[in-house]
Amino acid sequence: MKKILFYVVENPDETMKMYHLFLNIKDLRSSGYDVKVILEGDATKVPLKMADSSHPLNELYKAAKPAITAVCRGCAIATGSIEAAEKEGLPIIGDLENHVSVVKYLDDGYQLIVVG
């Protein structure tokens, strides 16, 4: 099984970019890929904005949500989105100086794709 790790730093206000990201996450997962997503930087605002049912990407966000393996603790605090991530039940991680380390994913064979 192929393993893909999306390391996302893109601002969720970039709707077209986020649309393509979530569309590909959905496609890869439905095709049997093991997909994980780390939200860092401005991307920690994804749950703050896209969990709203009126957001145009809400359905794609909900489809991709199970793949979100980490929301950066430090960035979520800085962007004011930590409560939204907690409310969504997303894992908030700060194992690399309050950010998310990718080492364990790379050691586990994930291909890293940076979005942002």
CYANA upper distance limits for C-alpha pairs under 8 A (distance plus 0.5 A):
  1 MET  CA     32 GLY  CA      7.84
  1 MET  CA     33 TYR  CA      6.66
  1 MET  CA     34 ASP  CA      7.39
  2 LYS  CA     33 TYR  CA      5.88
  2 LYS  CA     34 ASP  CA      6.69
  2 LYS  CA    110 TYR  CA      8.15
  3 LYS  CA     33 TYR  CA      6.55
  3 LYS  CA     34 ASP  CA      5.20
  3 LYS  CA     35 VAL  CA      6.44
  3 LYS  CA     36 LYS  CA      8.48
  3 LYS  CA    109 GLY  CA      7.14
  3 LYS  CA    110 TYR  CA      5.12
  3 LYS  CA    111 GLN  CA      6.58
  4 ILE  CA     33 TYR  CA      7.79
  4 ILE  CA     34 ASP  CA      6.75
  4 ILE  CA     35 VAL  CA      5.39
  4 ILE  CA     36 LYS  CA      6.83
  4 ILE  CA    110 TYR  CA      5.64
  4 ILE  CA    111 GLN  CA      5.32
  4 ILE  CA    112 LEU  CA      6.75
  4 ILE  CA    113 ILE  CA      7.82
  5 LEU  CA     35 VAL  CA      6.44
  5 LEU  CA     36 LYS  CA      5.33
  5 LEU  CA     37 VAL  CA      6.18
  5 LEU  CA     38 ILE  CA      7.97
  5 LEU  CA    105 TYR  CA      7.97
  5 LEU  CA    110 TYR  CA      6.29
  5 LEU  CA    111 GLN  CA      6.30
  5 LEU  CA    112 LEU  CA      5.39
  5 LEU  CA    113 ILE  CA      6.57
  6 PHE  CA     35 VAL  CA      8.16
  6 PHE  CA     36 LYS  CA      6.77
  6 PHE  CA     37 VAL  CA      5.22
  6 PHE  CA     38 ILE  CA      6.72
  6 PHE  CA    112 LEU  CA      6.62
  6 PHE  CA    113 ILE  CA      5.40
  6 PHE  CA    114 VAL  CA      6.38
  6 PHE  CA    115 VAL  CA      7.33
  7 TYR  CA     37 VAL  CA      6.56
  7 TYR  CA     38 ILE  CA      5.43
  7 TYR  CA     39 LEU  CA      6.92
  7 TYR  CA     40 GLU  CA      7.70
  7 TYR  CA    112 LEU  CA      7.45
  7 TYR  CA    113 ILE  CA      6.53
  7 TYR  CA    114 VAL  CA      5.22
  7 TYR  CA    115 VAL  CA      6.58
  8 VAL  CA     37 VAL  CA      7.66
  8 VAL  CA     38 ILE  CA      6.50
  8 VAL  CA     39 LEU  CA      5.59
  8 VAL  CA     40 GLU  CA      6.41
  8 VAL  CA     41 GLY  CA      8.42
  8 VAL  CA     43 ALA  CA      6.58
  8 VAL  CA    114 VAL  CA      6.40
  8 VAL  CA    115 VAL  CA      5.17
  8 VAL  CA    116 GLY  CA      6.61
  9 VAL  CA     39 LEU  CA      6.85
  9 VAL  CA     40 GLU  CA      5.46
  9 VAL  CA     41 GLY  CA      5.50
  9 VAL  CA     42 ASP  CA      6.23
  9 VAL  CA     43 ALA  CA      5.36
  9 VAL  CA     44 THR  CA      8.31
  9 VAL  CA    114 VAL  CA      8.15
  9 VAL  CA    115 VAL  CA      6.58
  9 VAL  CA    116 GLY  CA      5.43
 10 GLU  CA     14 GLU  CA      7.83
 10 GLU  CA     18 MET  CA      8.29
 10 GLU  CA     41 GLY  CA      7.97
 10 GLU  CA     42 ASP  CA      6.52
 10 GLU  CA     43 ALA  CA      5.68
 10 GLU  CA    115 VAL  CA      6.65
 10 GLU  CA    116 GLY  CA      4.61
 11 ASN  CA     41 GLY  CA      8.45
 11 ASN  CA     42 ASP  CA      5.29
 11 ASN  CA     43 ALA  CA      5.66
 11 ASN  CA     45 LYS  CA      7.96
 11 ASN  CA     46 VAL  CA      8.43
 11 ASN  CA    116 GLY  CA      8.11
 12 PRO  CA     18 MET  CA      6.82
 12 PRO  CA     42 ASP  CA      7.70
 12 PRO  CA     43 ALA  CA      6.42
 12 PRO  CA     45 LYS  CA      7.10
 12 PRO  CA     46 VAL  CA      6.09
 12 PRO  CA     49 LYS  CA      7.98
 14 GLU  CA     18 MET  CA      6.74
 15 THR  CA     19 TYR  CA      6.41
 15 THR  CA     57 LEU  CA      8.30
 16 MET  CA     20 HIS  CA      6.92
 17 LYS  CA     21 LEU  CA      6.77
 18 MET  CA     22 PHE  CA      6.58
 19 TYR  CA     23 LEU  CA      6.45
 19 TYR  CA     57 LEU  CA      7.18
 19 TYR  CA     60 LEU  CA      8.06
 20 HIS  CA     24 ASN  CA      6.58
 21 LEU  CA     25 ILE  CA      6.72
 22 PHE  CA     26 LYS  CA      6.61
 22 PHE  CA     60 LEU  CA      6.35
 22 PHE  CA     61 TYR  CA      7.00
 22 PHE  CA     63 ALA  CA      8.44
 22 PHE  CA     64 ALA  CA      6.58
 23 LEU  CA     27 ASP  CA      6.71
 23 LEU  CA     60 LEU  CA      7.21
 24 ASN  CA     28 LEU  CA      6.44
 25 ILE  CA     29 ARG  CA      6.57
 25 ILE  CA     35 VAL  CA      7.46
 25 ILE  CA     64 ALA  CA      6.66
 26 LYS  CA     30 SER  CA      6.61
 26 LYS  CA     60 LEU  CA      8.03
 26 LYS  CA     63 ALA  CA      6.87
 26 LYS  CA     64 ALA  CA      6.51
 27 ASP  CA     31 SER  CA      6.63
 28 LEU  CA     32 GLY  CA      6.99
 28 LEU  CA     33 TYR  CA      5.80
 28 LEU  CA     34 ASP  CA      8.31
 28 LEU  CA     35 VAL  CA      7.62
 29 ARG  CA     33 TYR  CA      5.59
 29 ARG  CA     34 ASP  CA      6.99
 29 ARG  CA     35 VAL  CA      6.79
 35 VAL  CA     67 ALA  CA      6.45
 36 LYS  CA     67 ALA  CA      5.27
 36 LYS  CA     68 ILE  CA      6.32
 36 LYS  CA     69 THR  CA      6.29
 37 VAL  CA     67 ALA  CA      6.20
 37 VAL  CA     68 ILE  CA      4.98
 37 VAL  CA     69 THR  CA      6.06
 37 VAL  CA     70 ALA  CA      7.34
 38 ILE  CA     68 ILE  CA      6.60
 38 ILE  CA     69 THR  CA      6.42
 38 ILE  CA     70 ALA  CA      5.34
 38 ILE  CA     71 VAL  CA      6.43
 38 ILE  CA     72 CYS  CA      8.03
 38 ILE  CA    100 VAL  CA      8.12
 39 LEU  CA     43 ALA  CA      5.70
 39 LEU  CA     44 THR  CA      5.69
 39 LEU  CA     46 VAL  CA      8.44
 39 LEU  CA     68 ILE  CA      8.04
 39 LEU  CA     70 ALA  CA      6.77
 39 LEU  CA     71 VAL  CA      5.28
 39 LEU  CA     72 CYS  CA      6.66
 40 GLU  CA     44 THR  CA      6.01
 40 GLU  CA     71 VAL  CA      6.87
 40 GLU  CA     72 CYS  CA      5.71
 40 GLU  CA     75 CYS  CA      6.79
 40 GLU  CA     76 ALA  CA      8.38
 40 GLU  CA     99 HIS  CA      8.15
 40 GLU  CA    100 VAL  CA      8.18
 41 GLY  CA     72 CYS  CA      8.00
 41 GLY  CA     75 CYS  CA      5.75
 41 GLY  CA     76 ALA  CA      8.10
 41 GLY  CA     79 THR  CA      8.45
 42 ASP  CA     75 CYS  CA      7.81
 42 ASP  CA     79 THR  CA      7.36
 44 THR  CA     48 LEU  CA      8.44
 44 THR  CA     71 VAL  CA      6.59
 44 THR  CA     72 CYS  CA      7.28
 44 THR  CA     75 CYS  CA      7.03
 44 THR  CA     76 ALA  CA      5.82
 44 THR  CA     79 THR  CA      7.69
 44 THR  CA     81 SER  CA      7.01
 44 THR  CA     82 ILE  CA      8.38
 44 THR  CA     85 ALA  CA      8.38
 45 LYS  CA     49 LYS  CA      6.77
 45 LYS  CA     76 ALA  CA      7.65
 45 LYS  CA     79 THR  CA      7.25
 45 LYS  CA     80 GLY  CA      8.34
 45 LYS  CA     81 SER  CA      6.01
 46 VAL  CA     50 MET  CA      6.10
 46 VAL  CA     51 ALA  CA      8.21
 47 PRO  CA     51 ALA  CA      5.72
 47 PRO  CA     81 SER  CA      8.02
 47 PRO  CA     84 ALA  CA      6.36
 47 PRO  CA     85 ALA  CA      6.19
 47 PRO  CA     88 GLU  CA      7.46
 48 LEU  CA     52 ASP  CA      8.16
 48 LEU  CA     81 SER  CA      6.27
 48 LEU  CA     84 ALA  CA      5.56
 48 LEU  CA     85 ALA  CA      7.52
 49 LYS  CA     55 HIS  CA      7.66
 50 MET  CA     55 HIS  CA      6.13
 50 MET  CA     56 PRO  CA      8.46
 50 MET  CA     57 LEU  CA      6.84
 50 MET  CA     58 ASN  CA      5.67
 50 MET  CA     61 TYR  CA      6.94
 51 ALA  CA     55 HIS  CA      7.93
 51 ALA  CA     58 ASN  CA      6.45
 51 ALA  CA     61 TYR  CA      7.80
 51 ALA  CA     62 LYS  CA      8.10
 51 ALA  CA     88 GLU  CA      8.21
 52 ASP  CA     58 ASN  CA      7.08
 53 SER  CA     58 ASN  CA      6.19
 53 SER  CA     59 GLU  CA      8.43
 54 SER  CA     58 ASN  CA      7.61
 57 LEU  CA     61 TYR  CA      6.48
 58 ASN  CA     62 LYS  CA      6.62
 59 GLU  CA     63 ALA  CA      6.80
 60 LEU  CA     64 ALA  CA      6.69
 61 TYR  CA     65 LYS  CA      6.29
 62 LYS  CA     66 PRO  CA      8.25
 64 ALA  CA     68 ILE  CA      7.58
 68 ILE  CA     90 LEU  CA      7.54
 68 ILE  CA     91 PRO  CA      8.37
 69 THR  CA     90 LEU  CA      7.88
 69 THR  CA     91 PRO  CA      6.78
 70 ALA  CA     90 LEU  CA      7.38
 70 ALA  CA     91 PRO  CA      5.54
 70 ALA  CA     92 ILE  CA      6.11
 70 ALA  CA     93 ILE  CA      6.27
 70 ALA  CA    100 VAL  CA      7.73
 71 VAL  CA     76 ALA  CA      7.59
 71 VAL  CA     85 ALA  CA      7.85
 71 VAL  CA     90 LEU  CA      7.42
 71 VAL  CA     91 PRO  CA      6.58
 71 VAL  CA     92 ILE  CA      5.23
 71 VAL  CA     93 ILE  CA      6.45
 71 VAL  CA    100 VAL  CA      8.15
 72 CYS  CA     76 ALA  CA      6.40
 72 CYS  CA     92 ILE  CA      6.44
 72 CYS  CA     93 ILE  CA      5.88
 72 CYS  CA     94 GLY  CA      6.47
 72 CYS  CA     98 ASN  CA      7.67
 72 CYS  CA     99 HIS  CA      5.59
 72 CYS  CA    100 VAL  CA      6.14
 73 ARG  CA     77 ILE  CA      6.71
 73 ARG  CA     82 ILE  CA      7.70
 73 ARG  CA     92 ILE  CA      5.94
 73 ARG  CA     93 ILE  CA      5.85
 73 ARG  CA     94 GLY  CA      5.58
 73 ARG  CA     98 ASN  CA      6.32
 73 ARG  CA     99 HIS  CA      6.58
 73 ARG  CA    100 VAL  CA      8.41
 74 GLY  CA     78 ALA  CA      6.75
 74 GLY  CA     94 GLY  CA      7.24
 74 GLY  CA     98 ASN  CA      5.55
 74 GLY  CA     99 HIS  CA      6.29
 75 CYS  CA     79 THR  CA      6.48
 75 CYS  CA     99 HIS  CA      7.80
 76 ALA  CA     80 GLY  CA      6.44
 76 ALA  CA     81 SER  CA      5.46
 76 ALA  CA     82 ILE  CA      5.17
 76 ALA  CA     85 ALA  CA      8.45
 77 ILE  CA     81 SER  CA      6.85
 77 ILE  CA     82 ILE  CA      5.99
 81 SER  CA     85 ALA  CA      6.90
 82 ILE  CA     86 GLU  CA      6.68
 82 ILE  CA     92 ILE  CA      8.46
 83 GLU  CA     87 LYS  CA      6.52
 84 ALA  CA     88 GLU  CA      6.68
 85 ALA  CA     89 GLY  CA      6.82
 85 ALA  CA     90 LEU  CA      5.91
 85 ALA  CA     91 PRO  CA      8.23
 85 ALA  CA     92 ILE  CA      7.89
 86 GLU  CA     90 LEU  CA      6.40
 86 GLU  CA     91 PRO  CA      8.09
 86 GLU  CA     92 ILE  CA      7.99
 93 ILE  CA     98 ASN  CA      7.80
 93 ILE  CA     99 HIS  CA      7.24
 93 ILE  CA    100 VAL  CA      6.42
 94 GLY  CA     98 ASN  CA      4.22
 94 GLY  CA     99 HIS  CA      4.89
 94 GLY  CA    100 VAL  CA      5.87
 94 GLY  CA    101 SER  CA      8.50
 95 ASP  CA     99 HIS  CA      6.54
 95 ASP  CA    100 VAL  CA      6.11
 95 ASP  CA    101 SER  CA      6.72
 96 LEU  CA    100 VAL  CA      5.94
 96 LEU  CA    101 SER  CA      5.80
102 VAL  CA    106 LEU  CA      6.82
103 VAL  CA    107 ASP  CA      6.50
104 LYS  CA    108 ASP  CA      6.58
105 TYR  CA    109 GLY  CA      6.99
105 TYR  CA    110 TYR  CA      5.98
106 LEU  CA    110 TYR  CA      5.56
106 LEU  CA    111 GLN  CA      7.37
106 LEU  CA    112 LEU  CA      7.86
